[in-house]
Amino acid sequence: MAVLSLLRTSTFWLVLSAVLCGAAVVIHGSASYDRGYATARAEGDAALLNLQL
């Protein structure tokens, strides 16, 4: 019964949506950072290859 009363409260849904949105922001930021790092590393490797030639 306690679970059903918890699901009926709007505070539960507010907290759940805030946690899910926060997780989405963190995951998106991490993915963007990884893409930027990979791009910068590829450009750096290409520049080093041009210097060696």
N, C-alpha and C positions, 0 to 999 in steps of 0.2 A: 504493500500500500504506500509505503514511503516513496518508492520509485515513481509511482503514478502521480502522486502529489507534486513531486519534483518536476516531472515533465509538464505539469499544468502551469507552473509558474513562468512568467515572462522573463524573470531574472535569469533563469537557467538558459533560455534561448539567447538572451543577450550576451551572456558570458561565453557560451559555446560559439556564437558567431564571431565574437571578438578574438577568441583563441584561434579559430580557423583562419580568419583574415590575417592575423599576425603570422601564423605559420606560412601562409601563402606569400606574404611579403618577404619573409626570410628566405624561403626557397627560391623565389624569383630573383632576389638580390644575389644569392649565392650562384645561381646559374649565370646571371649577367656577368659577375666577376670572373667566373671560369671562362666564359666566352672571350672576354676582354683579355685575360691572361694568355689564352691560347693564340689569339690574334697577334698580340704583341710579341710573343715568343716566335711565332712563324715569321713575322716581319724582321725580327732581330736575327734569326737564322739566315734569312735571305740576304740581309745586309752583310753578315759575316762571310757568306759564300761569295758575294761580289767582291769583298775585300781580298779574299784569298786568290781569286782569279786574277 
